[in-house]
Amino acid sequence: MYKILVVDDEKLIVKGLKFSLEQDNNFVDAAYDGEEAIAFAKQNNYDIIILDVMLPKADGLEVCQQIREFSNVPIIMLTAKGEDMDKIMGLEYGADDYLTKPFNVIELKARIKAILRRITTGAPNLLESILTVRELKLDTEKRRVYIHEKEVDLTIKEFDLLELLMMNEGKVYSREELLGSVWGYDYPGDVRTVDVHVRRLREKIEQSPSEPKFVFTKWGVGYYFR
């Protein structure tokens, strides 16, 4: 059973999602505007948040950005717009995934399960749960990352990306392979999702994102850790 916050100003959509998610024995809260969503997120520990982009009082992008200031809870954005820029903007503001309306609730459930499965199953058993490369340290059990012993706040997907790359040092992953490994093999997302997350990750762990020391690009192929 998971604790889920659904945020949308369309009450019929909220009612339908709440009913469907509760059929799987989840606990579901509902918020209908941006300010209410932020208040709920501050007062409760959710396993995942389903967040619409178009909201009164504060739009979904602003809500996502504010939540990221105090929480790394997974966030799936919902948007009625089909433009790529809207999807990319959601990821830039800290979202873990997105769905374009209208969507199939079965697909939404699959996305939720894929994200939460990565969290609950954790990393594979290792002789050493702490991976250290120079000033970068990754704790696979506690899911924490440090630079010069100072903790860095990563989203779920940013952590999963870094963990996969660090555990397979030198191996070059294509964007499609990263989508499969980090987002789930049946994930139908745009490969630019990977580029956005890599860029955000670099901004957090690299002293100079334009001159990386950890996550490198193999032009025309993908990304690797060195």
Residue pairs with C-beta under 8 A, 6 or more apart in sequence:
1 25
1 26
1 27
2 26
2 27
2 47
2 48
2 112
2 116
3 26
3 27
3 29
3 44
3 45
3 46
3 47
4 21
4 26
4 27
4 28
4 29
4 46
4 47
4 48
4 49
4 50
4 112
5 28
5 29
5 30
5 31
5 37
5 40
5 41
5 44
5 46
5 48
5 49
5 50
6 14
6 17
6 18
6 21
6 28
6 29
6 30
6 31
6 50
7 30
7 31
7 32
7 34
7 36
7 37
7 40
7 49
7 50
7 51
7 52
7 55
7 60
7 63
8 14
8 17
8 32
8 50
8 52
8 55
8 78
9 32
9 33
9 52
9 54
9 55
9 56
10 52
11 32
13 52
14 30
14 32
16 105
17 28
17 50
17 105
17 108
18 28
18 30
20 105
20 109
21 28
21 109
22 28
24 109
29 40
29 44
29 46
31 37
31 39
31 40
32 56
33 55
33 56
33 57
33 58
34 55
34 56
34 57
34 58
34 59
34 60
34 62
34 63
35 57
35 58
36 57
37 49
37 51
37 55
37 58
37 63
37 67
38 58
38 63
38 66
38 67
40 46
41 49
41 67
41 70
41 71
41 73
42 70
45 73
46 73
47 73
47 74
47 116
48 73
48 74
48 75
48 76
48 112
48 115
48 116
49 67
49 73
49 74
49 75
49 76
50 76
50 78
50 108
50 112
51 60
51 63
51 64
51 75
51 76
51 77
51 78
51 95
52 60
52 77
52 78
52 79
53 59
53 60
53 61
53 77
53 78
53 79
53 80
53 81
53 86
53 90
54 60
54 79
54 80
55 63
58 66
60 77
60 78
60 79
60 90
61 89
61 90
61 93
64 75
64 77
64 90
64 93
64 94
64 95
65 93
65 94
67 73
67 75
67 94
68 93
68 94
68 153
68 155
72 153
72 154
72 155
72 156
74 96
74 97
74 115
74 116
74 119
74 155
74 156
75 94
75 95
75 96
75 97
76 95
76 96
76 97
76 98
76 99
76 108
76 111
76 112
76 115
77 87
77 90
77 95
77 97
77 98
77 99
78 98
78 99
78 100
78 101
78 103
79 86
79 87
79 90
79 98
79 99
79 100
79 101
80 100
80 101
81 100
82 100
84 190
84 192
87 98
87 100
87 190
87 193
88 192
88 196
90 98
91 98
91 193
91 196
91 197
91 200
92 196
92 200
94 155
94 200
96 115
96 155
96 156
96 157
97 111
97 115
97 157
97 183
97 189
98 189
99 107
99 108
99 111
110 184
110 186
111 184
111 187
114 183
114 184
114 186
114 187
115 156
115 157
117 184
118 156
118 160
118 182
119 143
119 156
122 140
122 141
122 143
123 129
123 140
123 141
123 163
123 167
126 140
126 167
129 139
129 140
129 141
130 137
130 138
130 139
130 140
131 137
131 138
131 140
131 163
131 166
131 167
132 138
133 166
133 214
134 213
135 147
135 148
136 145
136 146
136 147
136 205
136 214
137 145
137 146
137 147
137 149
138 144
138 145
138 146
138 162
138 163
138 166
139 145
139 146
140 163
143 159
144 151
145 151
145 152
145 154
145 159
145 162
145 205
146 152
147 205
152 204
152 205
153 204
154 162
154 201
154 204
155 200
157 182
157 183
157 197
158 197
158 200
158 201
158 204
160 182
161 178
161 182
161 194
161 197
161 198
161 201
162 201
162 205
162 215
162 225
164 173
164 178
164 181
164 182
165 173
165 215
165 223
165 224
165 225
166 225
168 225
169 224
169 225
169 226
170 224
170 225
170 226
171 224
172 218
172 221
172 222
172 223
172 224
173 181
173 222
173 223
173 224
174 221
174 222
175 191
175 194
175 195
175 222
175 223
176 191
177 222
178 194
178 222
178 223
179 187
179 189
179 191
179 193
179 194
180 187
183 189
183 193
194 223
198 215
198 223
199 209
201 215
202 209
202 212
202 215
203 209
205 214
205 215
206 212
206 213
206 214
206 215
207 213
214 225
214 226
215 223
215 224
215 225
216 223
216 224
216 225
216 226
217 223
218 224
